């Protein structure tokens, strides 16, 4: 594992961390109970089968 030779400054560390951004989840339209509802792809099958109630 790489080990830094010198201490990284606090401002440099925080500016590097600030570059990370969360992206919104991709939503898939699913027909649930007679209406189309956008849900994440991993939940689409459960919503279609009625295992998850969608508000």
N, C-alpha and C positions, 0 to 999 in steps of 0.2 A: 504494500500500500504506500502511496506517495505521502511524504511528510513535508510540510512547508518548512523552508529554511529560515524564513523570517515571519514575524507576527504581522497579520494583515490588519490594517486599521479598521476601526469601527465603521467609518463612513464608506470605505471601500466594500466592506462586507455587506452593509445594508443596501448599498446601491446595486450590488450584484443580485441580492435576494429580491429586490424590488422588480426585477425583470420578469419574474414568474407571474403568470396570470392564469386564473381559472377560466375555462371556457364553458359556456352553457351546455347542458346535455342535449344531444340530438333527440328529437321527438318524432315518433312514428304515429300516423293517424290509425286508430283502431276502432272498429265498430263494436260498441259495448251497450247493450240494452236499447238498441234503436237509435243511438246517436254516435257521432264520430268524436272520439276523445284522443288528444295527443298524449302519448305515454312514452317513456324510454323503451328502446328495443328489447331490453332484457325482461321487461314486465309485460310485453305485448301478449304473449301466449297466456299468461295467467289472467289477464283482463278479459281476453276473448273467451276463456273457459269459465269465467265468473268466479274465480277464486279470490279476486281482489275487487273490492267495491271502489268505484271511481266517483268522486263527488261531482 
